[in-house]
Amino acid sequence: MARVKGVNTDEVESSIRKVLEAQSERWGAPLLNHLIYARRPTIFRGVRAMWTGLDASGLIDPKLVALVNRRVASLNGCEF
């Protein structure tokens, strides 16, 4: 459980809400870290830009990204 409370999805700007809604459709709920990033829209956009850039670069295979995300989540005690 995070020590910092995430945003209320009804109170964020529409571009951020769309990302959080897409996460809800894919995983059943918005990702907790994104709810926290959304407290500061500039940070949220920066984090999303990093992931978009990594995806677009083609330097890291998407399957490897998924494995790394799951491993990090596991190390942090998160049920991914």
Secondary structure, 3 states (H helix, E strand, C coil): CCCCCCCCHHHCCHHHHHHHHHHHHHHCCCCHHHHHHCCCHHHHHHHHHHHHHHHHHCCCCHHHHHHHHHHHHHHCCCCC
